[in-house]
């Protein structure tokens, strides 16, 4: 059976995750524009270097 509360909770959690991701992407791009390399950004943020590189590519 359909559980409206569980559905709403899942949607909320997905939204929070998307918001966190957006914030992380913004930080990565600011760090890049400040002269940090993708490797430095990954080391400082704990985000996988391949993910950092993907975000940078998508932002171009």
C-alpha positions in Angstrom: 0.0 0.0 0.0 1.1 3.6 -0.6 2.5 5.4 2.4 2.2 9.2 1.9 4.4 10.1 4.9 7.2 7.8 3.7 6.9 9.2 0.2 7.1 12.8 1.4 10.1 11.9 3.7 12.0 10.4 0.7 11.3 13.5 -1.4 12.5 15.7 1.3 15.7 13.7 1.8 16.4 13.8 -1.9 15.9 17.6 -1.9 18.3 18.0 1.0 20.9 15.8 -0.8 20.5 17.8 -4.0 21.0 21.0 -2.0 24.2 19.7 -0.4 25.5 18.6 -3.8 24.8 22.1 -5.3 26.7 23.7 -2.4 29.6 21.4 -2.8 29.8 22.1 -6.5 29.7 25.8 -5.9 32.6 25.4 -3.4 34.6 23.3 -5.9 34.2 26.0 -8.6 35.2 28.8 -6.2 38.3 26.9 -5.2 39.2 26.3 -8.9 38.8 30.0 -9.7 41.0 30.7 -6.6 43.8 28.8 -8.3 43.5 25.3 -6.7 44.0 22.3 -8.9 41.4 19.5 -9.0 43.7 17.3 -7.0 44.1 20.0 -4.3 40.3 20.5 -4.2 39.7 16.8 -3.8 42.3 16.6 -1.0 40.8 19.6 0.9 37.2 18.7 0.5 37.3 14.9 0.7 35.4 14.7 -2.6 36.7 12.1 -5.1 39.0 13.7 -7.6 37.1 12.2 -10.6 33.9 13.8 -9.2 35.6 17.1 -8.9 36.9 16.9 -12.5 33.4 15.9 -13.7 31.8 18.9 -12.0 34.5 21.2 -13.5 33.8 19.8 -17.0 30.1 20.3 -16.7 30.6 23.9 -15.5 32.5 24.8 -18.7 
